Amino acid sequence: MYSYEQARELSITLLKDWLARYKFKDWVTTQSRGAPVTQQMREARAAEVARALNDTDRWHTHGHGITMHVLQNELKLRIDDFGSDSLLCAAVRAYHRLMMDFMHVTGKYSLAHRSGMYLG
């Protein structure tokens, strides 16, 4: 149980950092009031989302995806729908196929790719 709790807390910490640093980096005003957004507000919102995504009573498993609809409507995240742009959609799907093929050939179960850098 202790290992599970530590893994959960690590995932929450990593997700909070990623959301505040990357997903919310361009969030400068609140949507409803137009008030300035502070770094503390970004971090608080990131913590809220991270805790919601780690709610095992809600999701029951870590092994399935969460739909864009759920992210937008229930977690109130702004998500760009790449499916509405046919060229972007084709590029994302081609990249996904390439990653899946690479993982199959190398026997890897996960892959991280960052700006021209393979972290397998």
Biopython code that builds the backbone (N, CA, C, O; Angstrom):
import numpy as np
from Bio.PDB.StructureBuilder import StructureBuilder

atoms = [
    (1, "MET", "N", (0.827, -1.186, 0.000)),
    (1, "MET", "CA", (0.000, 0.000, 0.000)),
    (1, "MET", "C", (0.880, 1.261, 0.000)),
    (1, "MET", "O", (0.576, 2.239, -0.684)),
    (2, "TYR", "N", (1.952, 1.225, 0.763)),
    (2, "TYR", "CA", (2.850, 2.371, 0.837)),
    (2, "TYR", "C", (3.419, 2.698, -0.545)),
    (2, "TYR", "O", (3.506, 3.867, -0.920)),
    (3, "SER", "N", (3.809, 1.661, -1.306)),
    (3, "SER", "CA", (4.350, 1.883, -2.657)),
    (3, "SER", "C", (3.323, 2.544, -3.557)),
    (3, "SER", "O", (3.648, 3.442, -4.335)),
    (4, "TYR", "N", (2.071, 2.088, -3.446)),
    (4, "TYR", "CA", (1.000, 2.690, -4.236)),
    (4, "TYR", "C", (0.838, 4.164, -3.881)),
    (4, "TYR", "O", (0.736, 5.011, -4.768)),
    (5, "GLU", "N", (0.813, 4.467, -2.599)),
    (5, "GLU", "CA", (0.640, 5.854, -2.161)),
    (5, "GLU", "C", (1.783, 6.738, -2.638)),
    (5, "GLU", "O", (1.566, 7.880, -3.042)),
    (6, "GLN", "N", (2.996, 6.207, -2.589)),
    (6, "GLN", "CA", (4.150, 6.980, -3.055)),
    (6, "GLN", "C", (4.077, 7.213, -4.562)),
    (6, "GLN", "O", (4.367, 8.312, -5.035)),
    (7, "ALA", "N", (3.692, 6.191, -5.312)),
    (7, "ALA", "CA", (3.556, 6.329, -6.767)),
    (7, "ALA", "C", (2.469, 7.341, -7.106)),
    (7, "ALA", "O", (2.631, 8.158, -8.013)),
    (8, "ARG", "N", (1.361, 7.282, -6.373)),
    (8, "ARG", "CA", (0.264, 8.235, -6.610)),
    (8, "ARG", "C", (0.724, 9.663, -6.337)),
    (8, "ARG", "O", (0.465, 10.560, -7.139)),
    (9, "GLU", "N", (1.396, 9.879, -5.224)),
    (9, "GLU", "CA", (1.870, 11.223, -4.893)),
    (9, "GLU", "C", (2.899, 11.721, -5.897)),
    (9, "GLU", "O", (2.916, 12.906, -6.231)),
    (10, "LEU", "N", (3.762, 10.822, -6.386)),
    (10, "LEU", "CA", (4.729, 11.214, -7.409)),
    (10, "LEU", "C", (4.015, 11.628, -8.687)),
    (10, "LEU", "O", (4.369, 12.636, -9.298)),
    (11, "SER", "N", (3.015, 10.859, -9.095)),
    (11, "SER", "CA", (2.296, 11.211, -10.324)),
    (11, "SER", "C", (1.570, 12.539, -10.169)),
    (11, "SER", "O", (1.513, 13.323, -11.116)),
    (12, "ILE", "N", (1.017, 12.803, -8.995)),
    (12, "ILE", "CA", (0.347, 14.088, -8.753)),
    (12, "ILE", "C", (1.359, 15.225, -8.822)),
    (12, "ILE", "O", (1.096, 16.251, -9.448)),
    (13, "THR", "N", (2.505, 15.052, -8.187)),
    (13, "THR", "CA", (3.551, 16.078, -8.193)),
    (13, "THR", "C", (4.031, 16.365, -9.609)),
    (13, "THR", "O", (4.156, 17.526, -10.000)),
    (14, "LEU", "N", (4.301, 15.312, -10.378)),
    (14, "LEU", "CA", (4.791, 15.492, -11.751)),
    (14, "LEU", "C", (3.732, 16.153, -12.630)),
    (14, "LEU", "O", (4.048, 17.025, -13.440)),
    (15, "LEU", "N", (2.481, 15.740, -12.470)),
    (15, "LEU", "CA", (1.409, 16.322, -13.269)),
    (15, "LEU", "C", (1.174, 17.785, -12.910)),
    (15, "LEU", "O", (0.966, 18.615, -13.795)),
    (16, "LYS", "N", (1.204, 18.103, -11.625)),
    (16, "LYS", "CA", (1.035, 19.504, -11.200)),
    (16, "LYS", "C", (2.116, 20.366, -11.826)),
    (16, "LYS", "O", (1.832, 21.449, -12.338)),
    (17, "ASP", "N", (3.355, 19.891, -11.789)),
    (17, "ASP", "CA", (4.468, 20.659, -12.360)),
    (17, "ASP", "C", (4.286, 20.838, -13.863)),
    (17, "ASP", "O", (4.465, 21.940, -14.381)),
    (18, "TRP", "N", (3.931, 19.760, -14.568)),
    (18, "TRP", "CA", (3.785, 19.831, -16.017)),
    (18, "TRP", "C", (2.640, 20.763, -16.404)),
    (18, "TRP", "O", (2.793, 21.602, -17.291)),
    (19, "LEU", "N", (1.499, 20.617, -15.741)),
    (19, "LEU", "CA", (0.351, 21.467, -16.069)),
    (19, "LEU", "C", (0.674, 22.941, -15.839)),
    (19, "LEU", "O", (0.422, 23.775, -16.709)),
    (20, "ALA", "N", (1.228, 23.263, -14.677)),
    (20, "ALA", "CA", (1.528, 24.665, -14.362)),
    (20, "ALA", "C", (2.570, 25.230, -15.315)),
    (20, "ALA", "O", (2.477, 26.386, -15.728)),
    (21, "ARG", "N", (3.561, 24.416, -15.665)),
    (21, "ARG", "CA", (4.669, 24.895, -16.498)),
    (21, "ARG", "C", (4.322, 24.971, -17.979)),
    (21, "ARG", "O", (4.730, 25.912, -18.661)),
    (22, "TYR", "N", (3.575, 23.995, -18.485)),
    (22, "TYR", "CA", (3.337, 23.920, -19.929)),
    (22, "TYR", "C", (1.875, 24.165, -20.327)),
    (22, "TYR", "O", (1.611, 25.035, -21.158)),
    (23, "LYS", "N", (0.942, 23.436, -19.767)),
    (23, "LYS", "CA", (-0.458, 23.567, -20.175)),
    (23, "LYS", "C", (-1.012, 24.937, -19.835)),
    (23, "LYS", "O", (-1.749, 25.520, -20.631)),
    (24, "PHE", "N", (-0.669, 25.461, -18.663)),
    (24, "PHE", "CA", (-1.235, 26.731, -18.214)),
    (24, "PHE", "C", (-0.299, 27.912, -18.410)),
    (24, "PHE", "O", (-0.585, 28.998, -17.906)),
    (25, "LYS", "N", (0.805, 27.742, -19.123)),
    (25, "LYS", "CA", (1.808, 28.817, -19.244)),
    (25, "LYS", "C", (1.257, 30.070, -19.932)),
    (25, "LYS", "O", (1.685, 31.181, -19.617)),
    (26, "ASP", "N", (0.331, 29.910, -20.853)),
    (26, "ASP", "CA", (-0.226, 31.060, -21.579)),
    (26, "ASP", "C", (-1.544, 31.546, -20.987)),
    (26, "ASP", "O", (-2.208, 32.397, -21.579)),
    (27, "TRP", "N", (-1.926, 31.025, -19.845)),
    (27, "TRP", "CA", (-3.160, 31.417, -19.169)),
    (27, "TRP", "C", (-2.869, 32.699, -18.393)),
    (27, "TRP", "O", (-2.258, 32.662, -17.325)),
    (28, "VAL", "N", (-3.308, 33.821, -18.934)),
    (28, "VAL", "CA", (-2.960, 35.117, -18.332)),
    (28, "VAL", "C", (-4.149, 35.844, -17.717)),
    (28, "VAL", "O", (-3.969, 36.704, -16.855)),
    (29, "THR", "N", (-5.367, 35.507, -18.150)),
    (29, "THR", "CA", (-6.562, 36.114, -17.552)),
    (29, "THR", "C", (-7.615, 35.035, -17.339)),
    (29, "THR", "O", (-7.689, 34.059, -18.085)),
    (30, "THR", "N", (-8.429, 35.233, -16.303)),
    (30, "THR", "CA", (-9.507, 34.281, -16.049)),
    (30, "THR", "C", (-10.581, 34.439, -17.115)),
    (30, "THR", "O", (-10.803, 35.534, -17.632)),
    (31, "GLN", "N", (-11.237, 33.346, -17.433)),
    (31, "GLN", "CA", (-12.239, 33.365, -18.497)),
    (31, "GLN", "C", (-13.479, 34.149, -18.098)),
    (31, "GLN", "O", (-14.027, 34.889, -18.915)),
    (32, "SER", "N", (-13.931, 34.001, -16.857)),
    (32, "SER", "CA", (-15.189, 34.632, -16.461)),
    (32, "SER", "C", (-15.036, 36.106, -16.093)),
    (32, "SER", "O", (-15.853, 36.929, -16.506)),
    (33, "ARG", "N", (-14.013, 36.450, -15.332)),
    (33, "ARG", "CA", (-13.867, 37.830, -14.851)),
    (33, "ARG", "C", (-12.812, 38.639, -15.595)),
    (33, "ARG", "O", (-12.780, 39.865, -15.492)),
    (34, "GLY", "N", (-11.952, 37.961, -16.340)),
    (34, "GLY", "CA", (-10.872, 38.658, -17.025)),
    (34, "GLY", "C", (-9.784, 39.145, -16.082)),
    (34, "GLY", "O", (-8.990, 40.017, -16.435)),
    (35, "ALA", "N", (-9.750, 38.574, -14.878)),
    (35, "ALA", "CA", (-8.754, 38.966, -13.872)),
    (35, "ALA", "C", (-7.393, 38.371, -14.225)),
    (35, "ALA", "O", (-7.329, 37.305, -14.838)),
    (36, "PRO", "N", (-6.312, 39.041, -13.850)),
    (36, "PRO", "CA", (-4.973, 38.500, -14.116)),
    (36, "PRO", "C", (-4.764, 37.172, -13.378)),
    (36, "PRO", "O", (-5.206, 37.005, -12.241)),
    (37, "VAL", "N", (-4.088, 36.239, -14.038)),
    (37, "VAL", "CA", (-3.794, 34.936, -13.455)),
    (37, "VAL", "C", (-2.369, 34.954, -12.917)),
    (37, "VAL", "O", (-1.428, 35.315, -13.624)),
    (38, "THR", "N", (-2.227, 34.561, -11.663)),
    (38, "THR", "CA", (-0.910, 34.514, -11.025)),
    (38, "THR", "C", (-0.338, 33.102, -11.130)),
    (38, "THR", "O", (-1.055, 32.158, -11.463)),
    (39, "GLN", "N", (0.939, 32.968, -10.848)),
    (39, "GLN", "CA", (1.568, 31.651, -10.823)),
    (39, "GLN", "C", (0.914, 30.769, -9.754)),
    (39, "GLN", "O", (0.755, 29.564, -9.950)),
    (40, "GLN", "N", (0.542, 31.364, -8.642)),
    (40, "GLN", "CA", (-0.142, 30.610, -7.580)),
    (40, "GLN", "C", (-1.478, 30.059, -8.080)),
    (40, "GLN", "O", (-1.856, 28.942, -7.726)),
    (41, "MET", "N", (-2.189, 30.823, -8.892)),
    (41, "MET", "CA", (-3.458, 30.370, -9.444)),
    (41, "MET", "C", (-3.228, 29.203, -10.405)),
    (41, "MET", "O", (-3.985, 28.232, -10.402)),
    (42, "ARG", "N", (-2.176, 29.302, -11.229)),
    (42, "ARG", "CA", (-1.850, 28.214, -12.151)),
    (42, "ARG", "C", (-1.541, 26.940, -11.363)),
    (42, "ARG", "O", (-2.017, 25.857, -11.705)),
    (43, "GLU", "N", (-0.744, 27.081, -10.312)),
    (43, "GLU", "CA", (-0.360, 25.929, -9.508)),
    (43, "GLU", "C", (-1.555, 25.334, -8.763)),
    (43, "GLU", "O", (-1.655, 24.113, -8.641)),
    (44, "ALA", "N", (-2.454, 26.172, -8.266)),
    (44, "ALA", "CA", (-3.652, 25.683, -7.574)),
    (44, "ALA", "C", (-4.557, 24.926, -8.548)),
    (44, "ALA", "O", (-5.084, 23.866, -8.211)),
    (45, "ARG", "N", (-4.736, 25.466, -9.747)),
    (45, "ARG", "CA", (-5.564, 24.793, -10.760)),
    (45, "ARG", "C", (-4.912, 23.479, -11.182)),
    (45, "ARG", "O", (-5.601, 22.475, -11.362)),
    (46, "ALA", "N", (-3.591, 23.479, -11.340)),
    (46, "ALA", "CA", (-2.875, 22.257, -11.706)),
    (46, "ALA", "C", (-3.051, 21.195, -10.623)),
    (46, "ALA", "O", (-3.239, 20.019, -10.935)),
    (47, "ALA", "N", (-2.993, 21.600, -9.359)),
    (47, "ALA", "CA", (-3.180, 20.663, -8.249)),
    (47, "ALA", "C", (-4.593, 20.084, -8.268)),
    (47, "ALA", "O", (-4.785, 18.891, -8.031)),
    (48, "GLU", "N", (-5.572, 20.928, -8.549)),
    (48, "GLU", "CA", (-6.963, 20.483, -8.618)),
    (48, "GLU", "C", (-7.147, 19.431, -9.704)),
    (48, "GLU", "O", (-7.780, 18.401, -9.471)),
    (49, "VAL", "N", (-6.599, 19.683, -10.887)),
    (49, "VAL", "CA", (-6.717, 18.746, -12.009)),
    (49, "VAL", "C", (-5.957, 17.456, -11.700)),
    (49, "VAL", "O", (-6.461, 16.362, -11.954)),
    (50, "ALA", "N", (-4.750, 17.581, -11.156)),
    (50, "ALA", "CA", (-3.946, 16.399, -10.838)),
    (50, "ALA", "C", (-4.657, 15.501, -9.832)),
    (50, "ALA", "O", (-4.675, 14.280, -9.987)),
    (51, "ARG", "N", (-5.237, 16.104, -8.810)),
    (51, "ARG", "CA", (-5.976, 15.310, -7.811)),
    (51, "ARG", "C", (-7.200, 14.640, -8.453)),
    (51, "ARG", "O", (-7.496, 13.480, -8.163)),
    (52, "ALA", "N", (-7.904, 15.366, -9.319)),
    (52, "ALA", "CA", (-9.083, 14.792, -9.984)),
    (52, "ALA", "C", (-8.682, 13.608, -10.874)),
    (52, "ALA", "O", (-9.380, 12.595, -10.912)),
    (53, "LEU", "N", (-7.573, 13.736, -11.577)),
    (53, "LEU", "CA", (-7.130, 12.655, -12.458)),
    (53, "LEU", "C", (-6.599, 11.459, -11.680)),
    (53, "LEU", "O", (-6.519, 10.360, -12.228)),
    (54, "ASN", "N", (-6.240, 11.645, -10.435)),
    (54, "ASN", "CA", (-5.741, 10.557, -9.593)),
    (54, "ASN", "C", (-6.808, 10.015, -8.651)),
    (54, "ASN", "O", (-6.491, 9.302, -7.699)),
    (55, "ASP", "N", (-8.050, 10.342, -8.903)),
    (55, "ASP", "CA", (-9.154, 9.886, -8.066)),
    (55, "ASP", "C", (-9.573, 8.476, -8.492)),
    (55, "ASP", "O", (-10.324, 8.301, -9.451)),
    (56, "THR", "N", (-9.078, 7.482, -7.767)),
    (56, "THR", "CA", (-9.361, 6.086, -8.139)),
    (56, "THR", "C", (-10.827, 5.721, -7.963)),
    (56, "THR", "O", (-11.313, 4.807, -8.629)),
    (57, "ASP", "N", (-11.540, 6.408, -7.087)),
    (57, "ASP", "CA", (-12.970, 6.145, -6.952)),
    (57, "ASP", "C", (-13.722, 6.550, -8.220)),
    (57, "ASP", "O", (-14.771, 5.990, -8.538)),
    (58, "ARG", "N", (-13.184, 7.508, -8.921)),
    (58, "ARG", "CA", (-13.828, 7.989, -10.147)),
    (58, "ARG", "C", (-13.426, 7.171, -11.376)),
    (58, "ARG", "O", (-14.283, 6.787, -12.171)),
    (59, "TRP", "N", (-12.135, 6.905, -11.534)),
    (59, "TRP", "CA", (-11.636, 6.288, -12.759)),
    (59, "TRP", "C", (-11.479, 4.770, -12.649)),
    (59, "TRP", "O", (-11.543, 4.074, -13.662)),
    (60, "HIS", "N", (-11.278, 4.255, -11.457)),
    (60, "HIS", "CA", (-11.168, 2.821, -11.180)),
    (60, "HIS", "C", (-9.943, 2.137, -11.778)),
    (60, "HIS", "O", (-9.612, 1.031, -11.351)),
    (61, "THR", "N", (-9.271, 2.726, -12.722)),
    (61, "THR", "CA", (-8.111, 2.101, -13.346)),
    (61, "THR", "C", (-7.223, 3.175, -13.939)),
    (61, "THR", "O", (-7.655, 4.302, -14.180)),
    (62, "HIS", "N", (-5.977, 2.807, -14.170)),
    (62, "HIS", "CA", (-5.023, 3.724, -14.789)),
    (62, "HIS", "C", (-4.836, 3.387, -16.268)),
    (62, "HIS", "O", (-4.168, 4.115, -17.003)),
    (63, "GLY", "N", (-5.435, 2.274, -16.690)),
    (63, "GLY", "CA", (-5.141, 1.743, -18.005)),
    (63, "GLY", "C", (-6.063, 2.139, -19.136)),
    (63, "GLY", "O", (-5.995, 1.531, -20.204)),
    (64, "HIS", "N", (-6.919, 3.124, -18.957)),
    (64, "HIS", "CA", (-7.769, 3.531, -20.075)),
    (64, "HIS", "C", (-7.692, 5.040, -20.261)),
    (64, "HIS", "O", (-7.373, 5.790, -19.338)),
    (65, "GLY", "N", (-7.991, 5.452, -21.472)),
    (65, "GLY", "CA", (-7.930, 6.872, -21.778)),
    (65, "GLY", "C", (-9.134, 7.637, -21.235)),
    (65, "GLY", "O", (-10.161, 7.056, -20.885)),
    (66, "ILE", "N", (-8.975, 8.930, -21.177)),
    (66, "ILE", "CA", (-10.060, 9.823, -20.773)),
    (66, "ILE", "C", (-10.408, 10.659, -21.995)),
    (66, "ILE", "O", (-9.527, 11.251, -22.617)),
    (67, "THR", "N", (-11.664, 10.707, -22.333)),
    (67, "THR", "CA", (-12.068, 11.383, -23.564)),
    (67, "THR", "C", (-11.885, 12.902, -23.464)),
    (67, "THR", "O", (-11.859, 13.479, -22.376)),
    (68, "MET", "N", (-11.763, 13.511, -24.614)),
    (68, "MET", "CA", (-11.666, 14.962, -24.683)),
    (68, "MET", "C", (-12.925, 15.593, -24.090)),
    (68, "MET", "O", (-12.848, 16.630, -23.430)),
    (69, "HIS", "N", (-14.073, 14.977, -24.319)),
    (69, "HIS", "CA", (-15.341, 15.481, -23.776)),
    (69, "HIS", "C", (-15.280, 15.560, -22.244)),
    (69, "HIS", "O", (-15.677, 16.567, -21.658)),
    (70, "VAL", "N", (-14.791, 14.517, -21.611)),
    (70, "VAL", "CA", (-14.683, 14.502, -20.145)),
    (70, "VAL", "C", (-13.703, 15.573, -19.678)),
    (70, "VAL", "O", (-13.978, 16.296, -18.721)),
    (71, "LEU", "N", (-12.560, 15.675, -20.357)),
    (71, "LEU", "CA", (-11.567, 16.688, -19.972)),
    (71, "LEU", "C", (-12.130, 18.102, -20.097)),
    (71, "LEU", "O", (-11.884, 18.952, -19.241)),
    (72, "GLN", "N", (-12.883, 18.350, -21.162)),
    (72, "GLN", "CA", (-13.441, 19.679, -21.384)),
    (72, "GLN", "C", (-14.615, 19.977, -20.461)),
    (72, "GLN", "O", (-14.667, 21.042, -19.844)),
    (73, "ASN", "N", (-15.556, 19.043, -20.363)),
    (73, "ASN", "CA", (-16.815, 19.324, -19.674)),
    (73, "ASN", "C", (-16.800, 19.036, -18.180)),
    (73, "ASN", "O", (-17.463, 19.733, -17.412)),
    (74, "GLU", "N", (-16.059, 18.027, -17.760)),
    (74, "GLU", "CA", (-16.051, 17.682, -16.341)),
    (74, "GLU", "C", (-14.859, 18.290, -15.602)),
    (74, "GLU", "O", (-14.998, 18.761, -14.474)),
    (75, "LEU", "N", (-13.689, 18.278, -16.241)),
    (75, "LEU", "CA", (-12.503, 18.846, -15.594)),
    (75, "LEU", "C", (-12.265, 20.293, -16.005)),
    (75, "LEU", "O", (-11.363, 20.952, -15.487)),
    (76, "LYS", "N", (-13.077, 20.785, -16.938)),
    (76, "LYS", "CA", (-13.032, 22.188, -17.385)),
    (76, "LYS", "C", (-11.660, 22.584, -17.933)),
    (76, "LYS", "O", (-11.170, 23.681, -17.668)),
    (77, "LEU", "N", (-11.052, 21.683, -18.694)),
    (77, "LEU", "CA", (-9.775, 21.984, -19.348)),
    (77, "LEU", "C", (-10.035, 22.441, -20.774)),
    (77, "LEU", "O", (-10.936, 21.933, -21.441)),
    (78, "ARG", "N", (-9.264, 23.376, -21.227)),
    (78, "ARG", "CA", (-9.347, 23.810, -22.625)),
    (78, "ARG", "C", (-8.458, 22.877, -23.444)),
    (78, "ARG", "O", (-7.250, 22.791, -23.220)),
    (79, "ILE", "N", (-9.072, 22.189, -24.387)),
    (79, "ILE", "CA", (-8.384, 21.195, -25.204)),
    (79, "ILE", "C", (-8.586, 21.558, -26.670)),
    (79, "ILE", "O", (-9.714, 21.785, -27.110)),
    (80, "ASP", "N", (-7.484, 21.613, -27.428)),
    (80, "ASP", "CA", (-7.583, 21.826, -28.866)),
    (80, "ASP", "C", (-7.946, 20.501, -29.526)),
    (80, "ASP", "O", (-7.317, 19.479, -29.254)),
    (81, "ASP", "N", (-8.944, 20.512, -30.380)),
    (81, "ASP", "CA", (-9.390, 19.308, -31.081)),
    (81, "ASP", "C", (-8.615, 19.195, -32.391)),
    (81, "ASP", "O", (-8.989, 19.801, -33.396)),
    (82, "PHE", "N", (-7.524, 18.410, -32.374)),
    (82, "PHE", "CA", (-6.729, 18.279, -33.597)),
    (82, "PHE", "C", (-7.503, 17.532, -34.679)),
    (82, "PHE", "O", (-7.134, 17.583, -35.852)),
    (83, "GLY", "N", (-8.575, 16.838, -34.292)),
    (83, "GLY", "CA", (-9.388, 16.133, -35.273)),
    (83, "GLY", "C", (-10.157, 17.056, -36.193)),
    (83, "GLY", "O", (-10.608, 16.635, -37.259)),
    (84, "SER", "N", (-10.312, 18.300, -35.802)),
    (84, "SER", "CA", (-11.041, 19.245, -36.653)),
    (84, "SER", "C", (-10.151, 19.847, -37.740)),
    (84, "SER", "O", (-10.646, 20.548, -38.623)),
    (85, "ASP", "N", (-8.849, 19.583, -37.686)),
    (85, "ASP", "CA", (-7.891, 20.051, -38.695)),
    (85, "ASP", "C", (-7.350, 18.814, -39.402)),
    (85, "ASP", "O", (-6.531, 18.089, -38.837)),
    (86, "SER", "N", (-7.797, 18.565, -40.628)),
    (86, "SER", "CA", (-7.471, 17.311, -41.317)),
    (86, "SER", "C", (-5.966, 17.106, -41.504)),
    (86, "SER", "O", (-5.485, 15.981, -41.370)),
    (87, "LEU", "N", (-5.220, 18.158, -41.809)),
    (87, "LEU", "CA", (-3.774, 18.006, -41.979)),
    (87, "LEU", "C", (-3.085, 17.689, -40.655)),
    (87, "LEU", "O", (-2.229, 16.807, -40.589)),
    (88, "LEU", "N", (-3.457, 18.405, -39.613)),
    (88, "LEU", "CA", (-2.880, 18.150, -38.300)),
    (88, "LEU", "C", (-3.266, 16.757, -37.810)),
    (88, "LEU", "O", (-2.433, 16.046, -37.248)),
    (89, "CYS", "N", (-4.511, 16.368, -38.018)),
    (89, "CYS", "CA", (-4.982, 15.053, -37.603)),
    (89, "CYS", "C", (-4.170, 13.956, -38.297)),
    (89, "CYS", "O", (-3.744, 12.998, -37.650)),
    (90, "ALA", "N", (-3.956, 14.089, -39.592)),
    (90, "ALA", "CA", (-3.170, 13.096, -40.333)),
    (90, "ALA", "C", (-1.735, 13.028, -39.804)),
    (90, "ALA", "O", (-1.167, 11.943, -39.685)),
    (91, "ALA", "N", (-1.146, 14.196, -39.483)),
    (91, "ALA", "CA", (0.224, 14.231, -38.964)),
    (91, "ALA", "C", (0.314, 13.570, -37.588)),
    (91, "ALA", "O", (1.247, 12.813, -37.322)),
    (92, "VAL", "N", (-0.646, 13.851, -36.722)),
    (92, "VAL", "CA", (-0.643, 13.255, -35.373)),
    (92, "VAL", "C", (-0.822, 11.749, -35.466)),
    (92, "VAL", "O", (-0.137, 10.998, -34.772)),
    (93, "ARG", "N", (-1.728, 11.306, -36.312)),
    (93, "ARG", "CA", (-1.958, 9.863, -36.444)),
    (93, "ARG", "C", (-0.741, 9.161, -37.057)),
    (93, "ARG", "O", (-0.408, 8.047, -36.651)),
    (94, "ALA", "N", (-0.086, 9.784, -38.011)),
    (94, "ALA", "CA", (1.124, 9.201, -38.597)),
    (94, "ALA", "C", (2.239, 9.111, -37.553)),
    (94, "ALA", "O", (2.957, 8.112, -37.491)),
    (95, "TYR", "N", (2.380, 10.142, -36.746)),
    (95, "TYR", "CA", (3.385, 10.138, -35.686)),
    (95, "TYR", "C", (3.075, 9.051, -34.663)),
    (95, "TYR", "O", (3.982, 8.366, -34.191)),
    (96, "HIS", "N", (1.805, 8.890, -34.319)),
    (96, "HIS", "CA", (1.399, 7.844, -33.383)),
    (96, "HIS", "C", (1.734, 6.458, -33.939)),
    (96, "HIS", "O", (2.255, 5.606, -33.218)),
    (97, "ARG", "N", (1.437, 6.237, -35.210)),
    (97, "ARG", "CA", (1.766, 4.947, -35.832)),
    (97, "ARG", "C", (3.271, 4.705, -35.793)),
    (97, "ARG", "O", (3.716, 3.594, -35.504)),
    (98, "LEU", "N", (4.052, 5.741, -36.082)),
    (98, "LEU", "CA", (5.509, 5.617, -36.047)),
    (98, "LEU", "C", (5.988, 5.241, -34.647)),
    (98, "LEU", "O", (6.832, 4.357, -34.500)),
    (99, "MET", "N", (5.463, 5.898, -33.630)),
    (99, "MET", "CA", (5.845, 5.571, -32.247)),
    (99, "MET", "C", (5.456, 4.141, -31.896)),
    (99, "MET", "O", (6.251, 3.420, -31.293)),
    (100, "MET", "N", (4.259, 3.721, -32.260)),
    (100, "MET", "CA", (3.809, 2.367, -31.947)),
    (100, "MET", "C", (4.682, 1.332, -32.657)),
    (100, "MET", "O", (5.048, 0.320, -32.058)),
    (101, "ASP", "N", (5.017, 1.574, -33.923)),
    (101, "ASP", "CA", (5.903, 0.668, -34.654)),
    (101, "ASP", "C", (7.277, 0.598, -33.990)),
    (101, "ASP", "O", (7.840, -0.485, -33.833)),
    (102, "PHE", "N", (7.811, 1.750, -33.603)),
    (102, "PHE", "CA", (9.122, 1.807, -32.948)),
    (102, "PHE", "C", (9.105, 1.019, -31.640)),
    (102, "PHE", "O", (10.031, 0.258, -31.358)),
    (103, "MET", "N", (8.055, 1.200, -30.844)),
    (103, "MET", "CA", (7.959, 0.487, -29.574)),
    (103, "MET", "C", (7.838, -1.018, -29.809)),
    (103, "MET", "O", (8.406, -1.808, -29.054)),
    (104, "HIS", "N", (7.113, -1.415, -30.835)),
    (104, "HIS", "CA", (6.970, -2.836, -31.151)),
    (104, "HIS", "C", (8.315, -3.438, -31.564)),
    (104, "HIS", "O", (8.690, -4.509, -31.088)),
    (105, "VAL", "N", (9.028, -2.759, -32.436)),
    (105, "VAL", "CA", (10.311, -3.265, -32.929)),
    (105, "VAL", "C", (11.353, -3.335, -31.811)),
    (105, "VAL", "O", (12.136, -4.283, -31.751)),
    (106, "THR", "N", (11.363, -2.338, -30.928)),
    (106, "THR", "CA", (12.370, -2.298, -29.863)),
    (106, "THR", "C", (11.943, -3.056, -28.608)),
    (106, "THR", "O", (12.753, -3.252, -27.703)),
    (107, "GLY", "N", (10.687, -3.484, -28.543)),
    (107, "GLY", "CA", (10.198, -4.193, -27.372)),
    (107, "GLY", "C", (9.945, -3.291, -26.176)),
    (107, "GLY", "O", (9.871, -3.767, -25.043)),
    (108, "LYS", "N", (9.813, -2.000, -26.418)),
    (108, "LYS", "CA", (9.548, -1.046, -25.332)),
    (108, "LYS", "C", (8.043, -0.943, -25.103)),
    (108, "LYS", "O", (7.249, -1.085, -26.033)),
    (109, "TYR", "N", (7.666, -0.694, -23.858)),
    (109, "TYR", "CA", (6.251, -0.515, -23.531)),
    (109, "TYR", "C", (5.895, 0.945, -23.352)),
    (109, "TYR", "O", (4.720, 1.292, -23.229)),
    (110, "SER", "N", (6.896, 1.794, -23.337)),
    (110, "SER", "CA", (6.635, 3.227, -23.213)),
    (110, "SER", "C", (7.718, 3.984, -23.968)),
    (110, "SER", "O", (8.774, 3.442, -24.293)),
    (111, "LEU", "N", (7.425, 5.244, -24.235)),
    (111, "LEU", "CA", (8.335, 6.058, -25.015)),
    (111, "LEU", "C", (8.107, 7.515, -24.661)),
    (111, "LEU", "O", (6.968, 7.958, -24.512)),
    (112, "ALA", "N", (9.178, 8.244, -24.531)),
    (112, "ALA", "CA", (9.074, 9.689, -24.345)),
    (112, "ALA", "C", (9.908, 10.335, -25.442)),
    (112, "ALA", "O", (11.036, 9.916, -25.700)),
    (113, "HIS", "N", (9.364, 11.335, -26.072)),
    (113, "HIS", "CA", (10.050, 12.021, -27.158)),
    (113, "HIS", "C", (9.977, 13.505, -26.912)),
    (113, "HIS", "O", (8.900, 14.065, -26.709)),
    (114, "ARG", "N", (11.138, 14.141, -26.931)),
    (114, "ARG", "CA", (11.168, 15.570, -26.660)),
    (114, "ARG", "C", (12.053, 16.253, -27.697)),
    (114, "ARG", "O", (13.252, 15.982, -27.760)),
    (115, "SER", "N", (11.487, 17.118, -28.496)),
    (115, "SER", "CA", (12.197, 17.987, -29.418)),
    (115, "SER", "C", (13.484, 17.375, -29.979)),
    (115, "SER", "O", (14.581, 17.850, -29.686)),
    (116, "GLY", "N", (13.346, 16.327, -30.782)),
    (116, "GLY", "CA", (14.494, 15.735, -31.433)),
    (116, "GLY", "C", (15.306, 14.824, -30.529)),
    (116, "GLY", "O", (16.436, 14.471, -30.867)),
    (117, "MET", "N", (14.754, 14.436, -29.386)),
    (117, "MET", "CA", (15.500, 13.641, -28.426)),
    (117, "MET", "C", (14.688, 12.422, -28.036)),
    (117, "MET", "O", (13.549, 12.553, -27.587)),
    (118, "TYR", "N", (15.258, 11.238, -28.199)),
    (118, "TYR", "CA", (14.571, 9.999, -27.823)),
    (118, "TYR", "C", (14.951, 9.646, -26.399)),
    (118, "TYR", "O", (16.133, 9.596, -26.057)),
    (119, "LEU", "N", (13.943, 9.400, -25.566)),
    (119, "LEU", "CA", (14.169, 9.035, -24.156)),
    (119, "LEU", "C", (13.525, 7.674, -23.907)),
    (119, "LEU", "O", (12.539, 7.609, -23.173)),
    (120, "GLY", "N", (14.020, 6.616, -24.465)),
    (120, "GLY", "CA", (13.374, 5.320, -24.342)),
    (120, "GLY", "C", (13.855, 4.472, -23.224)),
    (120, "GLY", "O", (13.366, 3.357, -23.040)),
]
sb = StructureBuilder()
sb.init_structure("model")
sb.init_model(0)
sb.init_chain("A")
sb.init_seg("    ")
for serial, (resi, resn, name, xyz) in enumerate(atoms, 1):
    if name == "N":
        sb.init_residue(resn, " ", resi, " ")
    sb.init_atom(name, np.array(xyz, "f"), 0.0, 1.0, " ", f" {name:<3s}", serial, name[0])
structure = sb.get_structure()
